Amino acid sequence: MAEKILQVKDLIVNFRTDSGIVRAVRDVSFDLHKGETLCIVGESGSGKSVTSKAIMQILANNALVDGGEIIYDGKDLLKIPEEDMVKLRGDKIAMIFQDPLSSLNPIVKVGKQLTEAMLLKSGSNSKNARRNFNGKLGLLVECRNAIATADSQRAYNEEQCHTFDNFCIMSTKLEGAYNEKHRVVEELKAEIEEKLFLIDKNQNVKIPAFLRLIEKQFPQTIHPDLIEENAETAALLARVSAGVGSARKTKKLDASARAAVDEIHALLEAALQKEKPNYFTLGYYMLKNPNDTAKIDAMELHELNAMTREYLDKNFMLAFIRESAKAIQYSHDRSIAAKKKALSETDALLRYLETEKLEKKATLDYLKGKIALVEDAIDRMEIEKDGAQYTFGSGITHAVRVYFRALKQNPKEQARFEKETAKWNALDAKGKTPDWKVVPAAIIDEEQAKENIRLVIRNLQASLRRDIEADGQFDAEAKTVALIDWLKEQASAVVYHVSKKMAKARAIKLLKEVGLPDPELRYNQYPFEFSGGMRQRIVIAIALAADPDILICDEPTTALDVTIQSQILELINRIKKERNLSVIFITHDLGVVANMADRIAVMYAGKIVECGTANDIFYDPRHPYTWALLSSMPDLDTKEKLEAIPGTPPNMIYPPKGDAFAPRNKYAMEIDFEQQPPMFSVSDTHYAATWLLHPDAPKTEPPKIVTERIARMKKKAQNAAAKEVENHG
Amino acid sequence: MAEKEWNPAFEVGRDAGVFRENEDILLRVENLCQYFKIGPGREFKAVDGVSFDIKKGEVFGLVGESGCGKTTTGRSIIRLYDITSGSVYFKGQRICAGLRGYKQELAKAKKAGDAEAVDKWKKEIEKAKYDHKNCNREYAKKQADAIKAKYAPKIEAATGEEKDRLQKEFTEELRLAKTDRIMNKMQMIFQDPIASLDPRMTVREIIAEGLIIRGVTDKKKIDEAVYHVLDLVGLVPEHAGRYPHEFSGGQRQRIGIARAIILNPELIIADEPISALDVSIQAQVINLLNDLRKELGLTIMFIAHDLSVVKYFSDRIGVMYYGHLVEMTTSDELFAHPLHPYTKSLLSAIPLPDPLTEKARQRIVYNPLSAHDYTVQKPTLREIVPGHFIQCNDAEEAQYRKELGL
């Protein structure tokens, strides 16, 4: 089995509404493997969309994530701060919504919407990278100076870090120049492709201007690592220039110029395939030997890389790592000591908050000291941030403020709230559905507010303990290497820009990938000019623009009709295979998932009731709700009356005590109303939460309509297999 | 046979308007065209020459992809739009008539200088205008005559108190009959149950609205009728006082159905009544429509794009593609022997709850430009085997016949 890319564990999501707490997701757990499609099937209100929104961290304001973990890439998405989530959302985890029009801007051309993310990302990345680089390097100097004993040592530190900074600047300069040329190559290639496409389509193209553009831009692409200047390129240019004259007269691209343009295109394409030199090491070499350009130009790429690498390691890097590792070890030790202190202090904090009479001002002042302690315990040389420590200050202050608001509550409102609740309960006990009434302004439960404070502290404690326990495995050397790699990445990100033309070329490539005909012409159209299926394709292209690992599709075909639906499903399937994506596919229609799904999870009333591979669910369903779903939809051979599921899903403000499906379930037993069933395992891949699977339960057969259909399907499959054998025989 | 043999490929010029009331056929659509203006001198042909008939008591399914004109057809039939050309007959009465076709013929006749034809077409236009405007009045007159004929001998025979009572009953029924409209016998169920119910009216008001407009004033009678239909659609009388937002999607669609059946219609046009509902609720609504159909003897025109539901529910199916009816036959025949390439492509796209066959499924792509060659001869709707209509020309007809082994 492939590696797990996303794990959801015991997720609990509640919604605070005027009429009470709606329990939308109750203890949902599943794993998503690399390159597989997981389908989540359920009625509206079963919590399938809420689960996906929790993964994306785009839940509504009144949502409370009351427990669980969503682990992606070793991080818990529920715990990391919003600034880190921004980097994952849409970038690593992308989402497609039900209505394509609602996710497209009606007054912006589709091309702009596609390139928007690419351009924005490029700009902010560069700025962030510069800030990150300078900040971390400054910290490193600080740490190294802190353990230095003599002034000479300090001077050495300053000098070494200065050299590091300098050669990084040198390498970014070199890389920037290379990137600039690379950009011109990419743009020119895209330009040539687009214009040639338009010429082939007999569209109106100003050919002399096009040729003059090539004439002007092609010399700019000359760079030792991309395209080398020689007689051949000069000859090509001459042929293009000759083409301009004849194009002015005939307004057509003559054969010789066309061939030259094609050759230039091939050259550019080959240049883009070439490997990039290691500018990080080259930067140091150039800093030390600024006059060696001729020697470097003459060397082969891999030779050059090896030589500069060796040069850097011997002269600078090994010493730098050795010295820096000490600083990092120091920073870590200091942080562990501070963490131990903070951990012991949190118990005191807990005790303080437990005391009977708390005064607001005094408490907040007291908290300030503790927050400073916790923030002091942050290991600042770490690249990866730990959410619990970073957000502790704001989190606990907010929770404490809410608690004081709860204490100050208006007694009149409180009384009214209690009265209304009593009325509600009385009506509910009689078996009536009470009318919806306006409940008094938000009443905060004192106990809950206290519990929330404790939760923040417990989270912090868990994080501190984990760090302290992991102390023994700390490897300062490895951390230093990782830090330098990270700094290198940041330096190279400073000079990486995506220009508008590059973004356009990439967008057109994407549109081609999602099967939009003539993307060059469609690029400048508005969303309303497309049909529903085409719009959904564009939305998929936008989702793919950032090259995500996980694609979440929230009912992407519900608004489309049958033919378009099957086209979109085929498209998602194809893209999944090509890019090795992991897909979470959410739908209420079991019919559409048979083709897509590797595994299926059936959800009801906020819980997963059955989970298994597609074959398990369709050929051997075990949960009565799955039976009901299967029997309520007709297929082409259904003649008998459909077995509709009676009633409606339960009101999740008052979740049922036992199995949520029991009131609508004709196979329900007494225990179903009393106790929630655990997950019973049917096979290694197949689980279902129903008491019918308990060894003591009476043997129950699925409804006739389902068994008959399964028998029919099996027969069909056998027939097909037999035919195949016959054909081969 | 001469009367039954009716070629749906109707040419303008057939003596429209002489169609006699036929017990079998409830609704006949002849050459229905609905064009929309989309700019100066430009028209969008949403429905272009569609002809079919619906027999009493059957369910006629209309399928096709979105934008193919199936909803427009339904709305034109119930006169939400004024049709461009063609006629619709309901219970033997012409209820819609478009003038475009007649006007073109008239212009042609004028150009040819054929005085007789000019006269004829002018008369036709007059007649169409009259029918279009006065179909309700004509129907009311017919109903009133029937009431009069029913009561006249009874009143004459009765004496004393009995006569007074009969007289009273007669006046009341006559009053209602005089305001009766043929369009009341045709009702529509809409796709979106939220958008089609007024959020500021209680369920009672929504359902009773038709009766009140119809002229029923007795509150007790109205309440009785409302409770009766609520019972029919599986709701309880307590629901009558509530507002639409208090109901779930399936219940809202039930309210829409209750509103449609309170005037005892004979034909219901169901415009994608289940597309906006969850799968488990869809089955409830389909079962309800099926029960009502048996109980009330309804005829249903069922517009949808979910083919497995249409197959389950309909007796006959018409397939539409860009304003044209391309194939029409019984549902079993359609699925057993689909002939038109578009139908084949549509059938190949149905998702099935069966992973093994589903993974091997090959979708057939329909491209009208490469699938047909209509440069030589334009296609018409032809009956290949009795009851199986298909849009084709001579060459294709021969090919389809070969395919069927005829």
Interface residues (C-beta under 8 A of the other chain):
Chain A: E43 S44 D435 W436 S531 G532 L560 D561 V562 T563 I564 Q565 S566 Q567 L569 E570 H588 D589 L590 G591 V592 A594 N595 A597 A614 N615 F618 Y619 A628 L629 L630 S632 M633 P634 D635 L636 T638 K639 K641 L642 E643 A644 I645 P646 T648 R709 M713 K716 A717 A720
Chain B: E65 S66 G67 E246 S248 G249 G250 Q251 D278 V279 S280 I281 Q282 A283 Q284 I286 N287 N290 H305 D306 L307 S308 V309 K311 Y312 F313 F335 S345 L346 A349 I350 P351 L352 P353 D354 P355 L356 T357 E358 K359 A360 R361 R363
